[in-house]
Amino acid sequence: MLIDVINVKPKDDYLLFLEFENGEKKEFDCKPLFDKKPFQILQDKGFFKRAKVAFGTVIWSDEIDIAPETLYIESVSIKKVSGT
C-alpha cells in the first residue's frame, strides 16, 4: 500500500518531518543515506533544506528523491505530546 507524503519540513539535524496522507506524522533520518550515491550531496545543509514534496514523495532535484514507501517504513512515528 502506497501512502503519499503531503508535507515535509527539513530540520537542522538532517531529519525530515513528514506528514502522510493518512494523517500520520513521522521523522526520517537521512544521515544513513550519506554514504550512498546520489545522496552524498544531502550533507550540504543548504541543499538538504531544499526538500519539497512532489508526486507524493520528497525530492530535492530531478535526480534525487526518496521513495514514499521507504520514507513511510523507515521513519519513526512522532507521538503527540499533551498540552502542546
PyMOL CGO cylinders between C-alpha atoms (Angstrom):
from pymol import cmd
from pymol.cgo import CYLINDER

trace = [
    CYLINDER, 0.00, 0.00, 0.00, 1.49, 3.29, -1.10, 0.3, 1, 1, 1, 1, 1, 1,
    CYLINDER, 1.49, 3.29, -1.10, 0.94, 6.23, 1.24, 0.3, 1, 1, 1, 1, 1, 1,
    CYLINDER, 0.94, 6.23, 1.24, 1.83, 9.62, -0.20, 0.3, 1, 1, 1, 1, 1, 1,
    CYLINDER, 1.83, 9.62, -0.20, 3.79, 12.30, 1.61, 0.3, 1, 1, 1, 1, 1, 1,
    CYLINDER, 3.79, 12.30, 1.61, 1.78, 15.52, 1.74, 0.3, 1, 1, 1, 1, 1, 1,
    CYLINDER, 1.78, 15.52, 1.74, 4.15, 17.74, 3.72, 0.3, 1, 1, 1, 1, 1, 1,
    CYLINDER, 4.15, 17.74, 3.72, 7.87, 17.83, 4.52, 0.3, 1, 1, 1, 1, 1, 1,
    CYLINDER, 7.87, 17.83, 4.52, 9.93, 20.06, 6.78, 0.3, 1, 1, 1, 1, 1, 1,
    CYLINDER, 9.93, 20.06, 6.78, 13.71, 19.55, 6.76, 0.3, 1, 1, 1, 1, 1, 1,
    CYLINDER, 13.71, 19.55, 6.76, 15.29, 20.00, 10.19, 0.3, 1, 1, 1, 1, 1, 1,
    CYLINDER, 15.29, 20.00, 10.19, 18.83, 21.09, 11.11, 0.3, 1, 1, 1, 1, 1, 1,
    CYLINDER, 18.83, 21.09, 11.11, 19.89, 17.60, 12.23, 0.3, 1, 1, 1, 1, 1, 1,
    CYLINDER, 19.89, 17.60, 12.23, 19.23, 16.02, 8.79, 0.3, 1, 1, 1, 1, 1, 1,
    CYLINDER, 19.23, 16.02, 8.79, 15.84, 14.76, 9.89, 0.3, 1, 1, 1, 1, 1, 1,
    CYLINDER, 15.84, 14.76, 9.89, 12.78, 15.18, 7.71, 0.3, 1, 1, 1, 1, 1, 1,
    CYLINDER, 12.78, 15.18, 7.71, 9.50, 15.90, 9.47, 0.3, 1, 1, 1, 1, 1, 1,
    CYLINDER, 9.50, 15.90, 9.47, 6.93, 14.13, 7.30, 0.3, 1, 1, 1, 1, 1, 1,
    CYLINDER, 6.93, 14.13, 7.30, 3.16, 14.21, 7.15, 0.3, 1, 1, 1, 1, 1, 1,
    CYLINDER, 3.16, 14.21, 7.15, 1.45, 11.42, 5.23, 0.3, 1, 1, 1, 1, 1, 1,
    CYLINDER, 1.45, 11.42, 5.23, -1.95, 11.42, 3.54, 0.3, 1, 1, 1, 1, 1, 1,
    CYLINDER, -1.95, 11.42, 3.54, -3.32, 9.09, 6.23, 0.3, 1, 1, 1, 1, 1, 1,
    CYLINDER, -3.32, 9.09, 6.23, -2.63, 11.78, 8.87, 0.3, 1, 1, 1, 1, 1, 1,
    CYLINDER, -2.63, 11.78, 8.87, 0.47, 10.15, 10.38, 0.3, 1, 1, 1, 1, 1, 1,
    CYLINDER, 0.47, 10.15, 10.38, 3.40, 12.36, 11.30, 0.3, 1, 1, 1, 1, 1, 1,
    CYLINDER, 3.40, 12.36, 11.30, 6.87, 10.82, 11.28, 0.3, 1, 1, 1, 1, 1, 1,
    CYLINDER, 6.87, 10.82, 11.28, 10.57, 11.67, 11.19, 0.3, 1, 1, 1, 1, 1, 1,
    CYLINDER, 10.57, 11.67, 11.19, 13.03, 10.20, 8.72, 0.3, 1, 1, 1, 1, 1, 1,
    CYLINDER, 13.03, 10.20, 8.72, 16.78, 10.30, 9.43, 0.3, 1, 1, 1, 1, 1, 1,
    CYLINDER, 16.78, 10.30, 9.43, 18.71, 11.00, 6.22, 0.3, 1, 1, 1, 1, 1, 1,
    CYLINDER, 18.71, 11.00, 6.22, 22.19, 10.52, 7.73, 0.3, 1, 1, 1, 1, 1, 1,
    CYLINDER, 22.19, 10.52, 7.73, 22.37, 6.76, 6.90, 0.3, 1, 1, 1, 1, 1, 1,
    CYLINDER, 22.37, 6.76, 6.90, 22.00, 7.70, 3.21, 0.3, 1, 1, 1, 1, 1, 1,
    CYLINDER, 22.00, 7.70, 3.21, 25.10, 9.90, 3.13, 0.3, 1, 1, 1, 1, 1, 1,
    CYLINDER, 25.10, 9.90, 3.13, 27.43, 7.11, 2.01, 0.3, 1, 1, 1, 1, 1, 1,
    CYLINDER, 27.43, 7.11, 2.01, 25.19, 6.10, -0.92, 0.3, 1, 1, 1, 1, 1, 1,
    CYLINDER, 25.19, 6.10, -0.92, 25.01, 7.65, -4.36, 0.3, 1, 1, 1, 1, 1, 1,
    CYLINDER, 25.01, 7.65, -4.36, 23.41, 10.09, -5.18, 0.3, 1, 1, 1, 1, 1, 1,
    CYLINDER, 23.41, 10.09, -5.18, 22.61, 11.09, -1.59, 0.3, 1, 1, 1, 1, 1, 1,
    CYLINDER, 22.61, 11.09, -1.59, 26.06, 12.38, -0.55, 0.3, 1, 1, 1, 1, 1, 1,
    CYLINDER, 26.06, 12.38, -0.55, 25.04, 15.91, -1.60, 0.3, 1, 1, 1, 1, 1, 1,
    CYLINDER, 25.04, 15.91, -1.60, 22.40, 15.92, 1.15, 0.3, 1, 1, 1, 1, 1, 1,
    CYLINDER, 22.40, 15.92, 1.15, 25.25, 16.56, 3.63, 0.3, 1, 1, 1, 1, 1, 1,
    CYLINDER, 25.25, 16.56, 3.63, 25.25, 20.13, 2.28, 0.3, 1, 1, 1, 1, 1, 1,
    CYLINDER, 25.25, 20.13, 2.28, 22.75, 21.74, 4.69, 0.3, 1, 1, 1, 1, 1, 1,
    CYLINDER, 22.75, 21.74, 4.69, 21.76, 24.38, 2.15, 0.3, 1, 1, 1, 1, 1, 1,
    CYLINDER, 21.76, 24.38, 2.15, 20.86, 21.70, -0.37, 0.3, 1, 1, 1, 1, 1, 1,
    CYLINDER, 20.86, 21.70, -0.37, 19.21, 19.49, 2.26, 0.3, 1, 1, 1, 1, 1, 1,
    CYLINDER, 19.21, 19.49, 2.26, 16.92, 22.36, 3.31, 0.3, 1, 1, 1, 1, 1, 1,
    CYLINDER, 16.92, 22.36, 3.31, 15.53, 22.50, -0.26, 0.3, 1, 1, 1, 1, 1, 1,
    CYLINDER, 15.53, 22.50, -0.26, 13.50, 19.32, 0.29, 0.3, 1, 1, 1, 1, 1, 1,
    CYLINDER, 13.50, 19.32, 0.29, 9.98, 19.57, -1.08, 0.3, 1, 1, 1, 1, 1, 1,
    CYLINDER, 9.98, 19.57, -1.08, 7.03, 17.33, -1.82, 0.3, 1, 1, 1, 1, 1, 1,
    CYLINDER, 7.03, 17.33, -1.82, 6.29, 16.34, -5.41, 0.3, 1, 1, 1, 1, 1, 1,
    CYLINDER, 6.29, 16.34, -5.41, 4.42, 13.37, -6.81, 0.3, 1, 1, 1, 1, 1, 1,
    CYLINDER, 4.42, 13.37, -6.81, 3.69, 12.03, -3.32, 0.3, 1, 1, 1, 1, 1, 1,
    CYLINDER, 3.69, 12.03, -3.32, 7.28, 11.86, -2.13, 0.3, 1, 1, 1, 1, 1, 1,
    CYLINDER, 7.28, 11.86, -2.13, 10.22, 14.03, -1.05, 0.3, 1, 1, 1, 1, 1, 1,
    CYLINDER, 10.22, 14.03, -1.05, 12.51, 15.40, -3.74, 0.3, 1, 1, 1, 1, 1, 1,
    CYLINDER, 12.51, 15.40, -3.74, 15.49, 17.72, -3.92, 0.3, 1, 1, 1, 1, 1, 1,
    CYLINDER, 15.49, 17.72, -3.92, 16.03, 17.76, -7.67, 0.3, 1, 1, 1, 1, 1, 1,
    CYLINDER, 16.03, 17.76, -7.67, 15.11, 15.80, -10.78, 0.3, 1, 1, 1, 1, 1, 1,
    CYLINDER, 15.11, 15.80, -10.78, 17.74, 13.24, -9.79, 0.3, 1, 1, 1, 1, 1, 1,
    CYLINDER, 17.74, 13.24, -9.79, 17.38, 12.98, -6.02, 0.3, 1, 1, 1, 1, 1, 1,
    CYLINDER, 17.38, 12.98, -6.02, 14.29, 11.66, -4.28, 0.3, 1, 1, 1, 1, 1, 1,
    CYLINDER, 14.29, 11.66, -4.28, 13.37, 9.02, -1.74, 0.3, 1, 1, 1, 1, 1, 1,
    CYLINDER, 13.37, 9.02, -1.74, 10.61, 6.51, -2.46, 0.3, 1, 1, 1, 1, 1, 1,
    CYLINDER, 10.61, 6.51, -2.46, 7.49, 7.18, -0.39, 0.3, 1, 1, 1, 1, 1, 1,
    CYLINDER, 7.49, 7.18, -0.39, 7.36, 3.59, 0.83, 0.3, 1, 1, 1, 1, 1, 1,
    CYLINDER, 7.36, 3.59, 0.83, 10.93, 3.92, 2.13, 0.3, 1, 1, 1, 1, 1, 1,
    CYLINDER, 10.93, 3.92, 2.13, 10.04, 7.15, 3.90, 0.3, 1, 1, 1, 1, 1, 1,
    CYLINDER, 10.04, 7.15, 3.90, 6.98, 5.55, 5.48, 0.3, 1, 1, 1, 1, 1, 1,
    CYLINDER, 6.98, 5.55, 5.48, 8.52, 2.23, 6.53, 0.3, 1, 1, 1, 1, 1, 1,
    CYLINDER, 8.52, 2.23, 6.53, 11.88, 3.57, 7.76, 0.3, 1, 1, 1, 1, 1, 1,
    CYLINDER, 11.88, 3.57, 7.76, 10.61, 6.66, 9.57, 0.3, 1, 1, 1, 1, 1, 1,
    CYLINDER, 10.61, 6.66, 9.57, 9.71, 6.91, 13.24, 0.3, 1, 1, 1, 1, 1, 1,
    CYLINDER, 9.71, 6.91, 13.24, 6.26, 7.95, 14.43, 0.3, 1, 1, 1, 1, 1, 1,
    CYLINDER, 6.26, 7.95, 14.43, 6.02, 11.20, 16.31, 0.3, 1, 1, 1, 1, 1, 1,
    CYLINDER, 6.02, 11.20, 16.31, 3.90, 10.87, 19.41, 0.3, 1, 1, 1, 1, 1, 1,
    CYLINDER, 3.90, 10.87, 19.41, 1.67, 13.81, 20.16, 0.3, 1, 1, 1, 1, 1, 1,
    CYLINDER, 1.67, 13.81, 20.16, 2.64, 15.43, 23.44, 0.3, 1, 1, 1, 1, 1, 1,
    CYLINDER, 2.64, 15.43, 23.44, -0.37, 16.52, 25.51, 0.3, 1, 1, 1, 1, 1, 1,
    CYLINDER, -0.37, 16.52, 25.51, -0.56, 20.19, 26.32, 0.3, 1, 1, 1, 1, 1, 1,
    CYLINDER, -0.56, 20.19, 26.32, 1.40, 21.30, 23.24, 0.3, 1, 1, 1, 1, 1, 1,
]
cmd.load_cgo(trace, "trace")
